[in-house]
C-alpha cells in the first residue's frame, strides 16, 4: 500500500460515525483520560488545520486554546476537516522532505504523516468507544500504525501523549496491541 492512501483509509471509518453522535453523548467519557466526547471533538477540530497544512508543507499555528474551540455545526465542520486532511496527505509529495506541525521546528514529513494516521485511528477509536459504536480499520492501516508505534510509543509516553503501556498478548488482534501501546484497554 502506498502511504498516500493511509490517512484517507484511517479517516473513512471515523467519518461513518460522526453524524450518529447525538448531543446527549457529548459529555460521555472516552478511553482517552483527558477527553470526554466534546473535548475530543474540540481536539480534532483544533489540530486538524495544522495536520492538513503539514501535508502541504505549510505552517499553521493553532490560535487560541483547544478548550475554546467553537462547536457550532461541529459535525459538518469535523467531517470537512477530516476530509481535507485526508486529501492533503493523499498528495505523493506530502510524505517526502520535511514539514512542520504547529511550530517552526521541521520534522521528516513521513514522521508527521505517520503521526496523522495514528491520530486518526486512535482518536477515532476513542470517539467511537465514547459513543458506544464499534469501528474497524483495514489490516494495512492497522499494520502501519502498529509498526509506527513500536518505534515511537515510548517517546509518546515520555511526552505525556500516552499512558503507561497496557500489556496485551502477542497474538491479540492488531488493534488491541495498538491500543495497549498507547495506554488504552480494548
N, C-alpha and C positions, 0 to 999 in steps of 0.2 A: 504494500500500500504506500502511496505517495504521501508525504507529510501534508501536502496542500489540502488533503481531504479530512485530516484529523479533527480540526476544530468543528467543522460542519457536522461531522459524524458524532462528535461529543455533544453538540448542541441539540441535535434533532430530537432525542428523547425528552429533553427538558422542555422544548417548545410544545410538546404534546400535552404537558400537564398545566401550563401557565393559565390557560383560560378556565381550567377547572378549579382554580384556587378561589374559594369564596371568602368574603370579608370576615366571616366568623372564624376563619382559620389563621388570620394574620398574627394573632398572639400565641399560636401554638409553638411549643418548643421544637427545636431541630436537634439532630445529633451533634451539631457544632455548638459547643457550650456557650460561645459568645453570642449566638444569634437565635432569636425566635424567627418565625417566618418573615415578619415585617422587616426586621433588621437585616436578614439575609437578602431580601429583595433590594433594600437600600444599598447594601454592599455591592450587589451585582450591577445596579444602576450607576453607582458611584465610580467603580473601577472599569466599567465597560468601555467608556470612551478612551481610556488610557490603553487598554488591551487592544482595541481596534486600531488606534493610532500607531502603536508599536509595530504592527504588521506593515504599516506604510512607511516606517522609519521616520515618523513624526513624533514630536514630543507634546503630549497633552498632560499638563499638571492638574490633578484634581483640585477643584476650587471648593472652599468651604469644608465643612465636616461631614463625614459619612452619615452621622445621625440626623443631619439636617436635610438629607436628600428628599426631595419632594416625591410623594407617592400618588399625586393626581394622575389618573389614567395610567397607572403603573403597568397593567397587563399589556397594553398596546406598546408602551414605551420599552418594556423589558423584551418583548418579542422582537421589536425592531432593532434594539441594541444587540441582542444575541445574533440576529441575522446579519447585521452589519459586521460584527466581529468575525463571524464565520466566513463571510465573503472576503473581508480584508486578508484573513490568513489563508485563503484559497489561492492567492496570487503566488506563483512559484518563487518570486524573489523575496517574499515575506520571510521565508525561513533562512535566508542567506545573509551574510555580513553581520553587522551589529545594529542594535537598536536600543531604545531607552523605554523604560516603563515608569512614567511619573516623576522621573528625576533626570538630571543631565548625565548621570553615570551610564556609560554604554556597557551592554552585555551582548553576548552572542545571540543573534535572533532566534536560533534554534532552541536556546535555553528558555527564552521568553515564550516562544511558541509552545514548547512542552509544558511550561507553567500554565499557559492558557488552556490547553487541553485538560490538564489535571484540574484546574479551577472549575471548568465547566462540568466535568464528570463528578468530582467530589461534592461541590456545592449543589449540583443538580440532584445528586442522591440525597443530600441534606434536605433540600427543599421538598422533594418527593416524599421522603420519610416523614417530614414535619406535617404534611397534609394527608398522610395515610395512603399514599399512592406507591405503586411498585414501578420501577423504571429499570430498563435494561439497555446495555450498550453492546455493540458487536465485539467479537473476540479480538479483532485487530486494535481497536481503541483501548480495550482493557489491557492487552499485552503491552502497548506503547506506554500507557500511564504506569503500569506496574514496573516496567523496566526503568522508566524515568525516575520513579520514586525510590527504587532500590539505591540509586545514586544520590538522591537529594533529600530524602526524608529526615536524615539526621540533622542536616543543616536547617531544615524546616522546623524541627523541634527546638534547635538552639535559638532560632529567631522567634520562637513563640507562636509559629503558624500552626503547628501540630501538637497534639497532646502526646503523652507517653505512648510508645508502641503497644498495641494490643496483640498479645500472642495469638496466632492463627495457625492451624495445622498446615503443613506444606502442601497437602493435597486438597485444601479448601478451594472453593471457587475463586477465580481470579479477583472478582470484585471484593470478596471478603478479605483477601490478602491486601488489596489496595487500601481498603478502609482501615485495616489493622495498622498499616504503615503510617496512616495519618492520625492514629489515636482514636479511631471510631470502632464501635462494635456493630457488626452486621445484624 
